[in-house]
Amino acid sequence: MSSLARRDFLTIGAGAAIHMGLPMSSGGQTRAAESLSAPAKSRSVILVNLTGGMSHIDTLDMKPDAPSEIRGEFKQAPTAVTGIQICEHLPQLAARMRHWALVRSLSHRENSHLPGTHRLLTGSTMPNQRGTDLDNVLSRRDWPCYAAGLNQLRPRHDGIPNGVTLPHSLIEGPLTWPGQHGGFLGPANDPMLVTQDPNSPKFRMEAFTLPADTDPARVDQRKTLLEQIQSSRKGDASFQDHQRHAFELLSSGRVAGAFRLDREPEKVRDRYGRNQFGQSLLLARRLVQSGVPIIQANMGIVQSWDTHGDNWGKLKTRLLPWLDQALGALVDELEAEGLLQNTFLAVLGEFGRTPKVSTLPGDPKPGRDHWAGVYSGLFAGAGVVGGRVIGKSDRIGAHPLSVSYTPFDVGATIYQMLGVDPASEIRDLQNRPSSVCSGKPMNILFQNG
């Protein structure tokens, strides 16, 4: 400890927390939920966010008998479950179809990326939604993301964050996508944000590392000293909360160890794919093992699946192979380690793509535009009955022909999986109450037949 001055060490927690993208306390009151319908369950959720909106009609809900301007360039192929067919470029998903419930009747009415993403990440509409993207960027008007809602309802003090977002936030130019943080609950409830590519050889979370010659016992001693100093005088409550949270993280090795991807055998890393998608889902698995309840894994930057142009080229050469390999490895490992039964997987974007093929001005390679009228998602684990299709779209993949489900229902299901009643009360910084989610849980996912 000789290399650190006492004062420097007492503030190290705050600096580390800022560096890691941990929430700064806003000083607002948080309160535990009084309306939980059931005791908390030992479960985790991995939300695999297909940023920009994957084309359902070219992947999970193909229309081989539709006219050429609808059906696209890919062929469908059988899966391991008789009667279910999906895209030919998803062979690993097809081989593991027994685990997955494929919902083909997701639907809502928001065709814009920013408010559509807000719905996906929060399970609610944007409060005060405005007319342009520049007016709908990330703000403290947003509804809280799932990790933030959980954090206010069930705060924890064991050094494990309630949520981690990886491998980056959703930003493009001047636009930062809404719904990614604590919103009106304040920054004290923001999830931990990873801002590095897990596939990089330089990937490290150095802020978890204690200074040289400092062991956990010395951390505890310094924490006690800090508490004694603070008890003798008034201080900034928000900063004190921040320091406490930082000490909890520094003294817990569980989350720090999850970020050590270099400890994984090379063959395991290869199994996921040596790309950002694969290594992000490997990191998500390690975070589940460390006890993090909610992991949001962004599959690409905000426009990765936004295939207005070169739809089939982008899907075939990069997006689908990367996703297919990573999901295959993730399901296999979760099952082998006994974690799949307690881990809820949701794979979807903010919407799908238009049934009719289109071409952008000046772009010779066709694609598809935004379409929230109907789209598809995949769900597995935590009691999901796999090996089946739920819902149906019309003959061109434009509208649902059966009961439809919204992003709000997906959000309610995520909360339910974590033992939180979607009607639980949360309170903003002005102590005004709201229900954490307006949707209804998709109980059909867990029912046979």
VENVENQUI-V860486 format. One record per backbone hydrogen bond with DSSP energy under -0.5 kcal/mol. CO is the residue of the C=O (numbers start at 1). NH is the residue of the N-H. Records with the same first field share a line. If there is no record, write none. Layout:
CO->NH  NH
This chain:
1->4
5->9
6->10
7->11
8->11  12
9->12  13
11->15
12->16
13->17
14->18
15->19
16->20
17->22
18->21
20->193
21->193
41->43
44->344
45->47  295
46->48  346
47->49  297
48->50  348
49->51  299
50->53
51->305
54->56
55->58
56->59  60  61
57->63
59->87
63->66
67->70  71
68->72
69->357
75->88
77->86
80->82
81->79  84
83->85
84->79
86->77
87->90
90->94
91->95
92->96
93->96
94->80  97
96->99  100
97->100  387
100->102  387  388
101->103  379
102->104  390
103->377
105->405
106->375
109->111
112->116
113->117
114->118
115->119
116->120
117->121
118->122  124
119->123
121->146
123->438
126->129
132->135  136
133->136
139->142
142->184
145->149
146->150
147->151
148->152
149->153
150->154
153->33
159->161
162->294
163->192
164->296
165->194
166->298
169->171
170->177
172->175
174->176
175->172  177
176->138
181->145
182->185
183->186
184->429
186->189
187->190
190->23
192->165  194
196->198
197->200
200->203
205->208
206->209
211->214
213->215
215->218  219
216->220
217->221
218->222
219->223
220->224
221->225
222->226
223->227
224->228
225->229
226->230
227->231
228->232
229->232
230->233
235->237
236->240
237->241
238->242
239->243
240->244
241->245
242->246
243->247
244->248
245->249
246->250
247->251
248->252
249->252
251->253
252->256
253->257
254->258
255->259
256->259
257->260
259->261
260->263
261->264
265->268  269
266->270
267->271
268->272
269->273
273->275
275->279
276->280
277->281
278->282
279->283
280->284
281->285
282->286
283->287
284->288
285->289
286->290
287->291  292
288->291
293->45
294->164
295->47  297
296->166  298
297->49  299
298->300
301->304
303->306
305->307
306->308
307->368
310->314
311->315
312->316
313->317
314->318  319
315->320  321
318->322
319->323
320->324
321->325
322->326
323->327
324->328
325->329
326->330
327->331
328->332
329->333
330->334
331->335
332->336
333->337
334->339  340
335->338
339->342
340->343  382
342->44
343->345
344->46
345->380
346->48  348
347->378
348->50
352->371
358->367
360->363
362->364
364->366
365->310
366->311
367->358
369->354
371->352
372->108
373->400
375->106
377->103
378->347
379->101
380->345
381->384
384->386
388->102
390->104
392->401  402
394->397
399->394
405->107
406->410
407->411
408->412  439
409->413  442
410->414
411->415
412->416
413->417
414->418
415->418  420
416->419
419->38  421
421->424
422->437
424->436
426->434
428->431
432->428
434->426
441->443
442->445
443->446
444->447
445->385
